[in-house]
Amino acid sequence: MNLKTLMTAVVFGLTLGPALAVAGNSMDSMSGMDTKESAGPVQSRGVITAINTEKRKVTLNHEPIPELNWPRMTMGFSVAPEVDLNGLQKNDSVAFTLTPADKGQQVTAISKQ
């Protein structure tokens, strides 16, 4: 293998590697966790690490949620249409309520703390 081919392969690998890591970063790894299904809403606290008001998505670094057998972690949630996201931004400390939805848990209330 000549130097040009080797350098091309290295650059390609360095460029593609992080993209594959991000693309594969889903909550599917939670499938092996011993989680509980919640029959109703659960409340917790956390910090907003990302927020997209147009898509109604929020990523929270939340405290442990014993009702769901979840440890402290960072994960994304959809936000119910009736929840007002105005005034919320990244790094805000919040209290929130999660309610079972079609695909996991959905934020049905959130407020700054």
N, C-alpha and C positions, 0 to 999 in steps of 0.2 A: 504494500500500500504506500503510495507516495504521500508526501507531506500535505499537498493541497487536498487530497481526498480525506486524509486523517483530520485536518482542520475543519473541513466542511462537516464531517460526521460529528465532531465535538461541538461545533456551533449549533448544529441542528438538534443534538441531544440536549444542550443547555437551554435552547429555546423551547423545545417541545415538552421537556420534563415538567416544569412548573405548571404548564397548561393542563397536562394530564392529571397532575396532583390535585388541582383545583376542580377539574371536571369530575373527578372521582370522590370528591369530598361531600358525601351526602350523609344523611342520618341513617342510612341502611346499616351502618355498623351497630346501631342500637338494637338490631334484630336479635342479637344474642343476649341483650340485657334482660334481667328479670324485672319487667315493668308491670305495672298494674293498670287496669282500665278504671277510669274514674266514672262513677255513675252521675256525677254532677260537677259543678264548678269547683275549682281549687284556686287558692290565692297564694301569691308569692311576691318576692321582691327581687329586683335585679337592676342592671345598668344597661341602657340601650347602647349597643355597639354598632348598629346600622339601622337606618329607617328609610323606607321608600313609601311616601304617602300616596303616590300615583298608583302603585301596585298593591298598596295596603299590606305591606310586609314590614315586620320589625324583627331584628335580631337582638336577643337578650342574653346577657351573661347573668344567669339566675342562680339564686340560692338553691340548696337541695329542696326537692318537693317530695316529702315523705308519702303523700297520698298516691303518688304515681311511682314511687320507688326510684326517683331520679336523683342522681348526685348533682352537685353544683356543676354547671356546664354552660356553654354558649350554644344557642340554637335559634333557628329562624321560625317564625310563626306567621300565619295569615292573621289579619285583623278584621273583625266583623265590620260590616258596612256602617253600622250605627255608632261606632266608636270614633270620637273626635281625636284626630292626631295633631291638630293645630297646636303649635307651641312646644311640641316634643322634638328633641334633637339628640344627636349622638352624645354620649357621656352623661345623659340625664339619669339620675337614680329614680326608679319608679316602683310603684306597687301595681300589680296586675292580676287579672283573673283569667284563668284558662277554662274553657268549656269544651267537652268532646265535640268533634266535628267529623265530617266525612273522612278527612285525611288527617287523623291525629287530633291535636288540640288547637284551638283557635283563641286568640286574645279577644275577650268580650268586654273588658274594662281595663283602663290603664291611666295612671295619674302620676305626676311628679311627686317626689317625696322630699 
